Amino acid sequence: MSYDTSTAVKGRVIVSCMLLASLTFPFSNALAGDATLHPDRDRAALARIQKVPVGLPVVPFPDDNPPSELKIKVGRKLFYDRRLSHNNTISCAMCHIPEQGFTVNETATAVGAQGKTLRRNAPTLLNVAFAAPLFHDGRETTLETQVISPLLAHDEMAIPSIGFLVEKIRRLDDYEKLFQLAFDRGVSIEGIGAAIASYERTLVSANSPFDRWHYGNEPDALTPEQKEGFYLFVDKGKCLNCHVINEDFALFTDNGFHNTGVGWKRSMEKAAPGRRVRVELAPGVFTSISREAIESVGLPEQEDRGRYEVTLDPSDRWRFKTPTLRNIALTAPYMHDGSLSTLRDVVIFYDRGGFPHENLDPVIQPLHLTDDEIDALVAFLRSLTGDNIRELVEDARSARIGNPEKPTAEISE
């Protein structure tokens, strides 16, 4: 089991990113074809917001940005457009790949502009409509403002400024008409945020086997092992302390912040002289490399103190946001740094009580699970996959990737 599936081996990370660029996205264009072939996509996406699947609450949205088919269409187009990055190579979808649970499975942490390895794992966007506050450190409060951060981050999409971004999109002749139709005004930073947020709110996914069993009264929707896993989840596993299940819906997160010891351990190891890093070269193939050797070919690993970087409260050091467990089987690797490769690794980590230290969250304690109980918990977690993932992927791939489209061909006033 690896607690440091490092992305510091830059060669593998860059190769993975290049493979995604060369394989995944051309395939998506071939799948999508012309946007005019999918006249019902935006209507169906809006319907997902208006009538959520079993297991979810009503989708919230701000009063000044009610959803519409036009906003969703513009937001989808922006989300998959690589021209939103400074060098026209990175789109939002490069770190939130539809076929990979709207995250990235190949690398522990995300990869940004010019192949730079980022500090944190890309969180899934499935059910992000319910995820406020946003980011692993909770520094943003709405989807409308969240998108600005990665666009402007120099190591992510590297846009120099808000004004630069607006002017760049305004100069692309396939956007001005779309913004006029959707927002009754031309391209603006508010419109960019509102459009992408409108699309992201359509990525709702539930009606999983768990939902059909727990909320839909289908007694056979779960296997006996999955049912046993659920009872462990709410009792011996103590998972409900952070991954909340309500009477009428379940987000499987408290949207709070907890110190599991992962961030603390990584910081302590970084500070230790002569530290060697366990690196995964291929699935199940590991080696040990000195930190000095890694840093000789790349930038030193950045410190990450989690929520503290937002609040400056010492008690928030190494606290990170509780992720949702919905669709968790699709979104490996796990933890804020992607250091745990499989669901079984995650369950074993919590069974051992995390990484004990003086600031460890008190709810995290050894669980003393048996191997069969660990298997049952993993089986239960696999029952949380929504039934509409294929629909969401097909919807995503109806967008062309960074290619101009004639607005009048895809939208009528």
Buried (B, 14 or more C-beta within 10 A) or exposed (E): EBBBBBBBBBEBBBEBBEEBBEEBBEEBBEEBEEBEEBEEBBEBBBEBBEEBBBBBEEBEBEEEBEBBBBBBBBBBBBBBBBBBBBEEBBBBBBBBBBBBBBBBBBBBBBBBBBBBBBBBBBBBBBBBBBBBBBBBBBBBEBBBBBBBBBBBBEBBBBBEEBEEBBEBBBEBEBBBBBBBBBBEEBBBBBBBBBBBBBBBBBBBBBBBBBBBBBBBEEEEBBBEBBBBBBBBBEEEBBBBBBBBBEEEBBBBBBBBBBBBBBBBBBBEBBEEEEBBBBBBEEEEEEEEBEBEEBEEEBEEBEEBBBBBEBBEEEEBBBBBBBBBBBBBBBBBBBBBBBBBBBBBBBBBBBBBBBBEEEBBBEEBBEBEBEEEBBBBBBBBBBBBBBBBBEBBBBBBBBBBBBBEBEBEEBBEE
